[in-house]
Amino acid sequence: MTRAEIATMIAGVGLPNAYDHFTKDDKPDGPPFICFLYPEDADFKADDSNYQRITDLTVELYVDAPDFTLEAAVETALGGSGLVYTRSGPRYIRDERMYQTTYETSVLLTDNPPAPDDPTAAPTDEPPTNDTEVLEQDAEQG
């Protein structure tokens, strides 16, 4: 998925939404609303490289009172996009006087730039950068 596809998926729920947080200029008057963010990378590492780029995605639903219809809408959006998620909450945030339900998943972001050592990256004419590449080139030249 791309970041644009994720933003479209979130917007499809039909609630005000923002990446990470709202600014004071675009803040909704109150709940319900959604915030989403990519808190960490969870890359698959192999052979001393980040072999597959994987990013965690957190979707936070904020409501005045538990709303199982809105939770179902978020879950349908996530599941309909092929994402397997973990849900926690709703939990009451006393200082904000609202409930938060959190959905966490991992996404293979296709618009992530490839790692320099990604074997699927376009080939370059640059000289080898490590001993393994030198050995591979020597073997090919035979």
C-alpha beads as a LAMMPS data file, in Angstrom:
LAMMPS data file: protein, C-alpha beads

142 atoms
141 bonds

1 atom types
1 bond types

-500.0 500.0 xlo xhi
-500.0 500.0 ylo yhi
-500.0 500.0 zlo zhi

Masses

1 110.0

Atoms # bond

1 1 1 0.000 0.000 0.000
2 1 1 1.046 3.567 -0.496
3 1 1 0.612 6.369 2.024
4 1 1 -2.003 7.889 -0.317
5 1 1 -3.985 4.617 -0.308
6 1 1 -3.881 4.541 3.481
7 1 1 -5.073 8.161 3.689
8 1 1 -7.914 7.346 1.253
9 1 1 -8.863 4.278 3.313
10 1 1 -9.005 6.381 6.499
11 1 1 -10.978 9.158 4.772
12 1 1 -13.447 6.507 3.563
13 1 1 -14.641 6.053 7.146
14 1 1 -16.229 9.501 6.769
15 1 1 -14.810 11.185 9.860
16 1 1 -12.438 14.139 10.176
17 1 1 -8.920 12.718 10.186
18 1 1 -5.317 13.821 10.383
19 1 1 -1.865 12.339 10.316
20 1 1 -0.567 12.247 13.919
21 1 1 -2.579 15.226 15.153
22 1 1 -4.734 18.142 14.104
23 1 1 -3.355 21.653 13.994
24 1 1 -5.260 24.383 15.780
25 1 1 -6.450 25.620 12.367
26 1 1 -7.973 22.321 11.223
27 1 1 -9.004 20.851 14.578
28 1 1 -12.569 19.512 14.585
29 1 1 -15.005 20.925 17.156
30 1 1 -14.967 17.606 18.967
31 1 1 -15.180 13.881 18.514
32 1 1 -15.674 11.703 16.611
33 1 1 -12.429 11.902 14.637
34 1 1 -9.460 9.764 13.632
35 1 1 -5.710 10.260 13.908
36 1 1 -3.274 7.881 12.255
37 1 1 0.493 7.619 12.252
38 1 1 3.465 5.452 11.382
39 1 1 5.173 5.191 14.796
40 1 1 7.983 2.766 13.916
41 1 1 9.565 0.719 11.218
42 1 1 9.396 -3.032 11.671
43 1 1 11.625 -3.951 8.751
44 1 1 12.469 -7.578 8.059
45 1 1 16.223 -7.842 8.324
46 1 1 18.344 -10.472 6.609
47 1 1 21.968 -10.749 5.506
48 1 1 22.946 -7.555 7.318
49 1 1 20.337 -5.433 5.531
50 1 1 16.796 -4.185 5.793
51 1 1 15.514 -6.796 3.369
52 1 1 11.800 -5.844 3.377
53 1 1 10.495 -2.418 4.355
54 1 1 7.635 -2.762 6.837
55 1 1 6.055 0.130 8.700
56 1 1 3.748 0.003 11.702
57 1 1 0.447 1.839 11.290
58 1 1 -1.615 3.056 14.242
59 1 1 -5.179 4.276 13.752
60 1 1 -6.819 6.027 16.697
61 1 1 -10.584 6.541 16.838
62 1 1 -11.763 9.205 19.293
63 1 1 -15.421 9.397 20.384
64 1 1 -17.523 10.989 23.165
65 1 1 -18.946 7.627 24.187
66 1 1 -18.195 4.082 23.031
67 1 1 -19.583 3.792 19.497
68 1 1 -19.546 0.266 18.140
69 1 1 -20.912 1.405 14.767
70 1 1 -17.897 3.682 14.213
71 1 1 -15.540 0.964 15.462
72 1 1 -17.104 -1.386 12.906
73 1 1 -16.589 1.234 10.172
74 1 1 -12.874 1.506 10.999
75 1 1 -12.550 -2.280 11.192
76 1 1 -14.310 -2.666 7.828
77 1 1 -11.939 -0.127 6.248
78 1 1 -8.867 -1.896 7.630
79 1 1 -10.103 -5.406 6.841
80 1 1 -11.363 -4.364 3.405
81 1 1 -7.853 -3.184 2.600
82 1 1 -6.432 -6.560 3.556
83 1 1 -4.889 -5.367 6.809
84 1 1 -4.808 -7.625 9.849
85 1 1 -5.009 -5.488 12.991
86 1 1 -5.071 -5.586 16.765
87 1 1 -7.676 -3.458 18.541
88 1 1 -7.382 -2.072 22.061
89 1 1 -9.989 -0.045 23.873
90 1 1 -12.127 1.842 24.013
91 1 1 -10.351 3.443 26.898
92 1 1 -11.469 6.640 28.585
93 1 1 -9.069 9.605 28.541
94 1 1 -10.143 11.576 31.569
95 1 1 -8.272 14.829 30.746
96 1 1 -9.780 14.928 27.236
97 1 1 -13.222 13.615 28.251
98 1 1 -13.321 11.159 25.364
99 1 1 -12.735 7.539 24.509
100 1 1 -9.917 6.224 22.350
101 1 1 -9.929 2.951 20.434
102 1 1 -6.580 2.048 18.912
103 1 1 -5.928 -0.222 15.935
104 1 1 -2.390 -1.403 15.235
105 1 1 -1.119 -3.167 12.132
106 1 1 1.961 -3.462 9.962
107 1 1 2.043 -2.339 6.342
108 1 1 4.358 -3.025 3.422
109 1 1 4.625 0.531 2.135
110 1 1 5.258 0.465 -1.581
111 1 1 6.160 4.149 -1.686
112 1 1 9.043 3.717 0.759
113 1 1 12.333 4.383 -0.982
114 1 1 14.246 1.121 -1.395
115 1 1 17.184 0.476 0.867
116 1 1 20.564 0.941 -0.837
117 1 1 21.194 -2.796 -0.562
118 1 1 17.675 -3.824 -1.648
119 1 1 18.026 -6.528 -4.319
120 1 1 14.851 -5.281 -6.027
121 1 1 16.253 -1.763 -6.470
122 1 1 17.259 -0.662 -9.932
123 1 1 20.834 -1.673 -10.802
124 1 1 23.511 0.979 -10.786
125 1 1 26.966 1.326 -12.288
126 1 1 28.470 2.099 -8.890
127 1 1 31.449 0.046 -7.724
128 1 1 30.868 -2.670 -5.104
129 1 1 30.518 -1.369 -1.556
130 1 1 31.284 -4.493 0.463
131 1 1 33.268 -7.740 0.330
132 1 1 30.228 -9.831 -0.613
133 1 1 29.635 -7.736 -3.741
134 1 1 33.300 -8.020 -4.712
135 1 1 33.189 -11.815 -4.322
136 1 1 29.951 -12.017 -6.344
137 1 1 31.451 -9.933 -9.156
138 1 1 34.609 -12.050 -9.151
139 1 1 32.527 -15.228 -9.364
140 1 1 30.508 -13.824 -12.279
141 1 1 33.676 -12.876 -14.163
142 1 1 34.934 -16.343 -13.431

Bonds

1 1 1 2
2 1 2 3
3 1 3 4
4 1 4 5
5 1 5 6
6 1 6 7
7 1 7 8
8 1 8 9
9 1 9 10
10 1 10 11
11 1 11 12
12 1 12 13
13 1 13 14
14 1 14 15
15 1 15 16
16 1 16 17
17 1 17 18
18 1 18 19
19 1 19 20
20 1 20 21
21 1 21 22
22 1 22 23
23 1 23 24
24 1 24 25
25 1 25 26
26 1 26 27
27 1 27 28
28 1 28 29
29 1 29 30
30 1 30 31
31 1 31 32
32 1 32 33
33 1 33 34
34 1 34 35
35 1 35 36
36 1 36 37
37 1 37 38
38 1 38 39
39 1 39 40
40 1 40 41
41 1 41 42
42 1 42 43
43 1 43 44
44 1 44 45
45 1 45 46
46 1 46 47
47 1 47 48
48 1 48 49
49 1 49 50
50 1 50 51
51 1 51 52
52 1 52 53
53 1 53 54
54 1 54 55
55 1 55 56
56 1 56 57
57 1 57 58
58 1 58 59
59 1 59 60
60 1 60 61
61 1 61 62
62 1 62 63
63 1 63 64
64 1 64 65
65 1 65 66
66 1 66 67
67 1 67 68
68 1 68 69
69 1 69 70
70 1 70 71
71 1 71 72
72 1 72 73
73 1 73 74
74 1 74 75
75 1 75 76
76 1 76 77
77 1 77 78
78 1 78 79
79 1 79 80
80 1 80 81
81 1 81 82
82 1 82 83
83 1 83 84
84 1 84 85
85 1 85 86
86 1 86 87
87 1 87 88
88 1 88 89
89 1 89 90
90 1 90 91
91 1 91 92
92 1 92 93
93 1 93 94
94 1 94 95
95 1 95 96
96 1 96 97
97 1 97 98
98 1 98 99
99 1 99 100
100 1 100 101
101 1 101 102
102 1 102 103
103 1 103 104
104 1 104 105
105 1 105 106
106 1 106 107
107 1 107 108
108 1 108 109
109 1 109 110
110 1 110 111
111 1 111 112
112 1 112 113
113 1 113 114
114 1 114 115
115 1 115 116
116 1 116 117
117 1 117 118
118 1 118 119
119 1 119 120
120 1 120 121
121 1 121 122
122 1 122 123
123 1 123 124
124 1 124 125
125 1 125 126
126 1 126 127
127 1 127 128
128 1 128 129
129 1 129 130
130 1 130 131
131 1 131 132
132 1 132 133
133 1 133 134
134 1 134 135
135 1 135 136
136 1 136 137
137 1 137 138
138 1 138 139
139 1 139 140
140 1 140 141
141 1 141 142
